[in-house]
Amino acid sequence: MHPSIQNETIGQRRLKAISDGVASITTTYIESASGAILKDVEGNEFIDFGGGIGVMNIGHTHPKVVAAIKSQAERFTHTCFMVSPYEPAVRLAEKLSQVTPGDFPKKAIFVNSGAEAVENAVKIARYYTKRPAIIVFENAYHGRTLLTMTMTSKVKPYKFGFGPFAPEIYRMPFGDVVGPDKLNDFFIKHVNAEAVAAVVAEPVQGEGGFIAPPPGYFQKLSGICRDNGILFVADEIQSGMGRTGKMFAIEHWGVAPDLIIIAKSLGAGMPIAAVVGRKEIMDSVHPWGLGGTYGGNPVACAAALAVLDIFEDENMLALAQSLGQTLKARLEKWKKDFPVIGDIRGLGAMIGFELIKGKTRQPATDEAKRLVNYCMERGLVILTCGTYGNVIRILAPFVITTDQLEKGLSILESGLKELTKNQ
């Protein structure tokens, strides 16, 4: 703790130095973090139910990740894999090919962020199929670059004022019963099947509101893709790395995507993302057609390798499943107690609840903001999501202790009581 450095002082400096276009949910500045606890520059502690927007599934500053980063940083931090390659990237590609769904030969590429991985998945799909069109979904979120914000559904704040957008992106409803007639109708009215390179879907929609599809949805969808020579791409940036109780959410439906996109918790805070897919698809691109200066940075690869070891050695999936069960039980109880709660959404430890108001069940956007602020003032970081910003999502690290979880849930419950005390 640095007594001379206060949140307000840093905030004033921020206003002079950082673009107003970059906003923050909180006004506190973090100095350190461990497990599920954040500590700001004034020594205040916060229980983290946001996990850096789904990045810290294994917890902040896990000792094995820290050790791996230090060890690699002492050897070298960068050579550029396209110039002077190194073994950690090869080993990470091998491991990801093993843990991703699909009993077929796979290969991988590494980039720096989820958005960059989505862009590369689209590039690869278009190159392999020689087709231009990409189908995405309502409520989808895929990033903020030109292509990925085009693929993203929500206008404000992600797309507003940033057009024109990328061409050949087509959007359809998510979670409807996907029978051949419905999709054939889409092909007739919006884009012909022969022009579609890929369907890109989040197995559980993240920013769109923690929306999971009905049983059988992805089996039907991937089957239609296969019948029409369309690649099925799973965007597991937020739903992957154990968040839903399986390493990748698409595994809940027994579907093996042609390409899978991984980021966020893969690096436990280090900037790394990957596209992993069928060997023949990944190898279709000409040499030098894929890559980037920092893609597969050695320090980030070391962190990701440590993350995969932690999942195996410390049974992270079991922790995720237990966390998900606890959260679901509590949220179901709250739904009975608080009329402001609508749907319980998500899967496993990727779970949230909708806030509604009135007899018509309108989105309670302002109430969601008030709940976030209420919790923050009492030492709990939570996040909203959803098209209308009225879904409270929980992305707590799997390593959160029972006491920390209960304290966080108690704060959240008292906030719900405050919201509904006059109802």
ChimeraX attribute file (.defattr): number of C-alpha atoms within 10 A of each C-alpha:
attribute: neighborCount
match mode: 1-to-1
recipient: residues
	/A:1	13
	/A:2	10
	/A:3	8
	/A:4	8
	/A:5	12
	/A:6	16
	/A:7	15
	/A:8	12
	/A:9	10
	/A:10	14
	/A:11	14
	/A:12	10
	/A:13	11
	/A:14	12
	/A:15	10
	/A:16	9
	/A:17	9
	/A:18	10
	/A:19	9
	/A:20	10
	/A:21	7
	/A:22	6
	/A:23	9
	/A:24	8
	/A:25	13
	/A:26	11
	/A:27	12
	/A:28	18
	/A:29	18
	/A:30	16
	/A:31	14
	/A:32	15
	/A:33	18
	/A:34	14
	/A:35	22
	/A:36	25
	/A:37	21
	/A:38	22
	/A:39	19
	/A:40	18
	/A:41	19
	/A:42	17
	/A:43	15
	/A:44	14
	/A:45	17
	/A:46	22
	/A:47	26
	/A:48	30
	/A:49	23
	/A:50	21
	/A:51	29
	/A:52	19
	/A:53	19
	/A:54	25
	/A:55	24
	/A:56	27
	/A:57	32
	/A:58	30
	/A:59	23
	/A:60	24
	/A:61	17
	/A:62	18
	/A:63	13
	/A:64	15
	/A:65	25
	/A:66	15
	/A:67	15
	/A:68	19
	/A:69	21
	/A:70	14
	/A:71	13
	/A:72	17
	/A:73	15
	/A:74	9
	/A:75	10
	/A:76	10
	/A:77	13
	/A:78	16
	/A:79	14
	/A:80	17
	/A:81	19
	/A:82	15
	/A:83	8
	/A:84	8
	/A:85	15
	/A:86	16
	/A:87	11
	/A:88	20
	/A:89	24
	/A:90	14
	/A:91	14
	/A:92	22
	/A:93	22
	/A:94	14
	/A:95	15
	/A:96	22
	/A:97	21
	/A:98	15
	/A:99	11
	/A:100	22
	/A:101	22
	/A:102	17
	/A:103	10
	/A:104	11
	/A:105	11
	/A:106	22
	/A:107	19
	/A:108	23
	/A:109	20
	/A:110	27
	/A:111	24
	/A:112	20
	/A:113	20
	/A:114	26
	/A:115	23
	/A:116	25
	/A:117	28
	/A:118	30
	/A:119	20
	/A:120	20
	/A:121	26
	/A:122	24
	/A:123	16
	/A:124	24
	/A:125	29
	/A:126	20
	/A:127	18
	/A:128	17
	/A:129	18
	/A:130	13
	/A:131	17
	/A:132	18
	/A:133	23
	/A:134	23
	/A:135	20
	/A:136	24
	/A:137	22
	/A:138	18
	/A:139	23
	/A:140	28
	/A:141	26
	/A:142	28
	/A:143	20
	/A:144	18
	/A:145	19
	/A:146	17
	/A:147	19
	/A:148	24
	/A:149	23
	/A:150	27
	/A:151	30
	/A:152	24
	/A:153	21
	/A:154	20
	/A:155	13
	/A:156	10
	/A:157	10
	/A:158	17
	/A:159	20
	/A:160	10
	/A:161	9
	/A:162	14
	/A:163	10
	/A:164	9
	/A:165	15
	/A:166	13
	/A:167	11
	/A:168	15
	/A:169	18
	/A:170	18
	/A:171	19
	/A:172	14
	/A:173	12
	/A:174	20
	/A:175	15
	/A:176	11
	/A:177	17
	/A:178	18
	/A:179	12
	/A:180	13
	/A:181	9
	/A:182	12
	/A:183	17
	/A:184	16
	/A:185	12
	/A:186	16
	/A:187	15
	/A:188	11
	/A:189	9
	/A:190	13
	/A:191	18
	/A:192	13
	/A:193	19
	/A:194	15
	/A:195	19
	/A:196	26
	/A:197	27
	/A:198	27
	/A:199	22
	/A:200	25
	/A:201	23
	/A:202	30
	/A:203	27
	/A:204	27
	/A:205	27
	/A:206	26
	/A:207	23
	/A:208	22
	/A:209	27
	/A:210	28
	/A:211	24
	/A:212	20
	/A:213	17
	/A:214	11
	/A:215	12
	/A:216	12
	/A:217	19
	/A:218	23
	/A:219	15
	/A:220	16
	/A:221	19
	/A:222	20
	/A:223	16
	/A:224	19
	/A:225	18
	/A:226	13
	/A:227	8
	/A:228	14
	/A:229	16
	/A:230	25
	/A:231	25
	/A:232	26
	/A:233	26
	/A:234	28
	/A:235	31
	/A:236	25
	/A:237	28
	/A:238	32
	/A:239	32
	/A:240	31
	/A:241	31
	/A:242	26
	/A:243	32
	/A:244	26
	/A:245	26
	/A:246	19
	/A:247	21
	/A:248	24
	/A:249	28
	/A:250	26
	/A:251	18
	/A:252	15
	/A:253	13
	/A:254	13
	/A:255	19
	/A:256	21
	/A:257	23
	/A:258	23
	/A:259	29
	/A:260	29
	/A:261	27
	/A:262	29
	/A:263	33
	/A:264	26
	/A:265	29
	/A:266	30
	/A:267	27
	/A:268	27
	/A:269	22
	/A:270	22
	/A:271	23
	/A:272	29
	/A:273	29
	/A:274	28
	/A:275	28
	/A:276	27
	/A:277	29
	/A:278	20
	/A:279	16
	/A:280	12
	/A:281	19
	/A:282	23
	/A:283	15
	/A:284	14
	/A:285	16
	/A:286	9
	/A:287	8
	/A:288	8
	/A:289	11
	/A:290	16
	/A:291	16
	/A:292	14
	/A:293	14
	/A:294	18
	/A:295	24
	/A:296	30
	/A:297	24
	/A:298	26
	/A:299	26
	/A:300	29
	/A:301	29
	/A:302	26
	/A:303	28
	/A:304	29
	/A:305	23
	/A:306	24
	/A:307	24
	/A:308	18
	/A:309	15
	/A:310	16
	/A:311	17
	/A:312	11
	/A:313	9
	/A:314	12
	/A:315	11
	/A:316	24
	/A:317	19
	/A:318	15
	/A:319	21
	/A:320	27
	/A:321	20
	/A:322	16
	/A:323	25
	/A:324	24
	/A:325	17
	/A:326	15
	/A:327	20
	/A:328	22
	/A:329	10
	/A:330	13
	/A:331	21
	/A:332	14
	/A:333	11
	/A:334	18
	/A:335	17
	/A:336	11
	/A:337	13
	/A:338	17
	/A:339	16
	/A:340	23
	/A:341	22
	/A:342	19
	/A:343	14
	/A:344	21
	/A:345	22
	/A:346	24
	/A:347	24
	/A:348	22
	/A:349	28
	/A:350	31
	/A:351	28
	/A:352	25
	/A:353	26
	/A:354	26
	/A:355	27
	/A:356	21
	/A:357	15
	/A:358	10
	/A:359	6
	/A:360	7
	/A:361	13
	/A:362	13
	/A:363	21
	/A:364	20
	/A:365	21
	/A:366	13
	/A:367	19
	/A:368	24
	/A:369	17
	/A:370	15
	/A:371	25
	/A:372	21
	/A:373	17
	/A:374	20
	/A:375	23
	/A:376	21
	/A:377	13
	/A:378	15
	/A:379	19
	/A:380	25
	/A:381	27
	/A:382	24
	/A:383	22
	/A:384	23
	/A:385	20
	/A:386	22
	/A:387	18
	/A:388	18
	/A:389	21
	/A:390	22
	/A:391	31
	/A:392	24
	/A:393	27
	/A:394	25
	/A:395	24
	/A:396	33
	/A:397	28
	/A:398	25
	/A:399	21
	/A:400	22
	/A:401	13
	/A:402	10
	/A:403	9
	/A:404	17
	/A:405	21
	/A:406	13
	/A:407	15
	/A:408	22
	/A:409	19
	/A:410	14
	/A:411	20
	/A:412	21
	/A:413	18
	/A:414	14
	/A:415	19
	/A:416	24
	/A:417	16
	/A:418	13
	/A:419	17
	/A:420	14
	/A:421	9
	/A:422	6
	/A:423	8
